[in-house]
Amino acid sequence: MSVTGIALILFLTFHCAMNIVALFSGEAYNMICELLGANWYAVVATMGLATLAVIHIVFAFILTAQNRRARGDNRYEVSTTVNGTNVVEKWASGNMLVLGIIILLGLLLHLFNFWYNMMFAELTGMTVAHSPSDGFAFIQDTFANPVFMVLYLIWICAIWFHLSHGFWSALQTLGWSGKTWQCRIQWIGLIYVTLLMLGFLVVVLAFAFGCAPSLCDACCDAAAADCCQQAADCCKEAAACGQ
């Protein structure tokens, strides 16, 4: 479970970096979407991620059931008290299953908003609101919806709580143990996942409130296109008058 968790964290890191690109350039973001698209390597990677997610979820339920039978109220395997009790760590460790269910529901929403309209649409030839490679347009549509914005904020918070405990717990399971290193890993993990989730949070809020720099570029491009079209229309009218 720790290996699948770390692999999924690495994917989240890549995904966050990709989202930050969308924050500054819609054109660059769509280039990445087109590069990935429904190409064989993107499909294989998606299947791999789905497999990792399923394994992680299945093991989460199995371990939770085992820990409840073995420990009663002390349900999680790793103790969170090292040189004092961390409130966030303690709460997260005791509610990993609940957080996991919220994350799973958020994942299904995210797959519907993006994967279904992009990769699935391209694979099946299904007609959707925008070109399947126009991920920037789907970002705009999704986060312009206040309901989706709130749901994504809840989802991001749930992921943050989940990872605040899961990050260092996974490393400890792989052998990074001891009071000194556990305390350091806790802080490193908390800082890392906080920065990671802030990246996602900024993207959601920037598009929801229309203050993403890339939106300004898109508006400028649209205005320039309108001006060019108007100029072309004027030329046609002038040519018609001359005749």
C-alpha positions as CSV (number, residue, x, y, z in Angstrom):
1,M,0.0,0.0,0.0
2,S,2.9,2.4,0.7
3,V,4.4,1.8,-2.7
4,T,1.1,2.5,-4.5
5,G,0.6,5.6,-2.3
6,I,4.0,7.0,-3.2
7,A,3.4,6.3,-6.9
8,L,0.1,8.2,-6.7
9,I,1.8,11.1,-4.9
10,L,4.4,11.3,-7.7
11,F,1.5,11.4,-10.3
12,L,-0.2,14.2,-8.3
13,T,3.1,16.1,-8.5
14,F,3.1,15.8,-12.3
15,H,-0.5,16.7,-12.5
16,C,0.0,19.8,-10.3
17,A,2.9,20.9,-12.5
18,M,0.7,20.5,-15.6
19,N,-2.1,22.5,-14.0
20,I,0.2,25.3,-13.1
21,V,1.1,25.5,-16.8
22,A,-2.6,26.1,-17.5
23,L,-2.5,28.9,-15.0
24,F,0.0,30.9,-17.2
25,S,-0.6,29.6,-20.8
26,G,-3.7,27.9,-22.2
27,E,-1.9,27.3,-25.4
28,A,1.0,25.5,-23.7
29,Y,-1.5,23.4,-21.6
30,N,-3.3,22.3,-24.7
31,M,0.0,21.3,-26.3
32,I,0.6,19.0,-23.4
33,C,-3.0,17.7,-23.6
34,E,-2.5,17.0,-27.4
35,L,0.8,15.4,-26.7
36,L,-0.9,13.0,-24.3
37,G,-4.3,12.7,-25.7
38,A,-5.4,9.2,-26.5
39,N,-2.0,8.0,-27.7
40,W,-1.0,4.5,-26.7
41,Y,1.5,5.6,-24.1
42,A,-1.1,7.8,-22.4
43,V,-3.7,5.0,-22.5
44,V,-1.2,2.6,-21.0
45,A,-0.2,5.1,-18.3
46,T,-3.9,5.7,-17.5
47,M,-4.5,1.9,-17.1
48,G,-1.4,1.7,-14.9
49,L,-2.7,4.6,-12.7
50,A,-6.1,3.0,-12.5
51,T,-4.5,-0.3,-11.4
52,L,-2.5,1.5,-8.7
53,A,-5.6,3.3,-7.4
54,V,-7.6,0.1,-7.3
55,I,-4.9,-1.8,-5.4
56,H,-4.5,1.1,-3.0
57,I,-8.2,1.3,-2.3
58,V,-8.6,-2.5,-1.9
59,F,-5.7,-2.7,0.6
60,A,-7.0,0.4,2.5
61,F,-10.3,-1.5,3.2
62,I,-8.5,-4.7,4.1
63,L,-6.1,-3.0,6.4
64,T,-8.8,-0.9,8.0
65,A,-10.9,-4.0,8.7
66,Q,-7.8,-5.9,10.1
67,N,-6.8,-3.0,12.4
68,R,-10.3,-2.5,13.7
69,R,-10.5,-6.2,14.6
70,A,-7.0,-6.2,16.2
71,R,-6.9,-2.8,17.9
72,G,-10.4,-1.6,18.5
73,D,-10.4,2.2,18.7
74,N,-6.7,2.5,17.9
75,R,-7.4,1.7,14.3
76,Y,-4.4,2.8,12.3
77,E,-1.1,1.0,12.2
78,V,1.3,3.8,12.8
79,S,1.4,5.8,16.0
80,T,1.3,9.6,15.5
81,T,2.7,10.7,18.8
82,V,6.4,11.7,18.4
83,N,7.7,14.3,20.8
84,G,4.2,15.5,21.3
85,T,0.9,14.9,19.6
86,N,0.2,16.6,16.3
87,V,-3.5,17.4,16.0
88,V,-3.6,17.2,12.2
89,E,-1.7,13.9,12.1
90,K,-3.9,12.4,14.9
91,W,-7.2,13.4,13.2
92,A,-6.0,12.3,9.7
93,S,-4.7,8.9,11.0
94,G,-8.0,8.2,12.7
95,N,-10.1,9.1,9.7
96,M,-8.1,7.7,6.8
97,L,-11.0,5.5,5.5
98,V,-13.5,8.4,5.6
99,L,-11.0,10.7,3.8
100,G,-10.3,7.9,1.3
101,I,-14.0,7.6,0.5
102,I,-14.3,11.4,0.0
103,I,-11.3,11.3,-2.3
104,L,-12.8,8.4,-4.3
105,L,-16.0,10.4,-4.8
106,G,-14.0,13.4,-5.9
107,L,-12.0,11.3,-8.2
108,L,-15.1,10.1,-9.9
109,L,-16.3,13.7,-10.4
110,H,-12.9,14.6,-11.8
111,L,-12.9,11.7,-14.2
112,F,-16.3,12.7,-15.4
113,N,-15.3,16.4,-16.0
114,F,-12.0,15.7,-17.7
115,W,-11.1,12.1,-18.6
116,Y,-14.6,11.4,-19.9
117,N,-14.7,14.5,-22.0
118,M,-11.1,14.2,-23.2
119,M,-9.4,10.8,-23.5
120,F,-12.6,8.8,-23.5
121,A,-14.3,11.1,-26.1
122,E,-11.2,10.9,-28.3
123,L,-11.1,7.1,-28.1
124,T,-14.8,6.7,-28.9
125,G,-15.2,9.6,-31.3
126,M,-18.0,11.0,-29.0
127,T,-19.1,14.6,-29.5
128,V,-18.4,16.8,-26.5
129,A,-18.6,20.6,-25.8
130,H,-15.0,21.2,-27.0
131,S,-12.2,19.5,-28.8
132,P,-11.0,16.6,-26.7
133,S,-7.5,18.1,-26.7
134,D,-8.8,21.5,-25.5
135,G,-8.2,20.8,-21.9
136,F,-8.0,24.6,-21.2
137,A,-11.6,25.1,-22.2
138,F,-12.8,22.2,-20.0
139,I,-10.9,23.8,-17.0
140,Q,-12.7,27.1,-17.7
141,D,-16.1,25.4,-17.9
142,T,-15.6,23.3,-14.8
143,F,-14.3,25.9,-12.4
144,A,-16.7,28.6,-13.7
145,N,-19.4,26.4,-12.1
146,P,-19.7,27.4,-8.3
147,V,-20.9,23.9,-7.3
148,F,-18.0,22.2,-8.9
149,M,-15.6,24.8,-7.4
150,V,-16.9,24.1,-3.9
151,L,-16.7,20.3,-4.5
152,Y,-13.2,20.5,-5.7
153,L,-12.1,22.6,-2.7
154,I,-13.6,19.9,-0.4
155,W,-11.8,17.3,-2.4
156,I,-8.4,19.1,-2.2
157,C,-8.8,19.5,1.6
158,A,-9.6,15.8,1.9
159,I,-6.5,14.9,-0.1
160,W,-4.4,17.2,2.0
161,F,-5.5,15.6,5.3
162,H,-5.1,12.1,3.7
163,L,-1.6,12.8,2.5
164,S,-0.5,14.7,5.6
165,H,-0.5,11.3,7.4
166,G,-0.1,9.0,4.4
167,F,3.1,10.5,3.1
168,W,5.3,9.9,6.1
169,S,3.5,6.7,7.1
170,A,4.4,5.2,3.7
171,L,8.0,6.1,4.1
172,Q,8.1,4.7,7.6
173,T,6.6,1.4,6.3
174,L,9.4,1.3,3.8
175,G,12.0,1.5,6.6
176,W,12.4,5.2,7.5
177,S,11.8,4.8,11.2
178,G,13.1,6.1,14.5
179,K,12.0,9.0,16.6
180,T,14.4,11.5,15.1
181,W,13.8,10.7,11.5
182,Q,10.1,10.2,11.9
183,C,9.7,13.7,13.3
184,R,11.7,15.1,10.4
185,I,9.8,13.1,7.8
186,Q,6.5,14.2,9.3
187,W,7.5,17.9,8.8
188,I,9.0,17.3,5.3
189,G,5.9,15.4,4.3
190,L,3.5,18.0,5.7
191,I,5.3,20.9,3.9
192,Y,5.5,19.0,0.7
193,V,1.8,18.0,0.5
194,T,0.8,21.5,1.7
195,L,2.7,23.1,-1.2
196,L,1.3,20.4,-3.6
197,M,-2.3,21.0,-2.6
198,L,-1.8,24.8,-2.6
199,G,-0.8,24.4,-6.2
200,F,-4.1,22.7,-7.0
201,L,-6.0,25.2,-4.8
202,V,-4.6,28.2,-6.6
203,V,-5.6,26.9,-10.0
204,V,-9.2,26.2,-8.9
205,L,-9.6,29.6,-7.4
206,A,-7.8,31.5,-10.1
207,F,-10.1,30.0,-12.8
208,A,-13.2,30.3,-10.6
209,F,-12.7,34.0,-10.0
210,G,-11.3,34.7,-13.5
211,C,-7.9,36.0,-12.4
212,A,-5.6,33.4,-14.0
213,P,-3.0,35.1,-16.2
214,S,-3.7,32.7,-19.0
215,L,-7.3,34.0,-19.1
216,C,-6.0,37.4,-19.9
217,D,-4.0,36.0,-22.8
218,A,-7.0,34.2,-24.0
219,C,-9.1,37.3,-23.9
220,C,-6.4,39.2,-25.8
221,D,-6.2,36.5,-28.4
222,A,-10.0,36.6,-28.8
223,A,-10.0,40.3,-29.1
224,A,-7.2,40.3,-31.7
225,A,-9.2,37.6,-33.6
226,D,-12.3,39.8,-33.5
227,C,-10.3,42.8,-34.8
228,C,-8.9,40.8,-37.6
229,Q,-12.3,39.6,-38.5
230,Q,-13.7,43.1,-38.4
231,A,-10.9,44.3,-40.6
232,A,-11.5,41.6,-43.1
233,D,-15.2,42.4,-43.2
234,C,-14.4,46.1,-43.7
235,C,-12.1,45.2,-46.6
236,K,-14.8,43.1,-48.2
237,E,-17.3,45.9,-47.8
238,A,-14.8,48.4,-49.3
239,A,-14.2,46.1,-52.2
240,A,-17.9,45.7,-52.8
241,C,-18.4,49.5,-52.8
242,G,-15.6,50.0,-55.2
243,Q,-17.2,47.6,-57.6
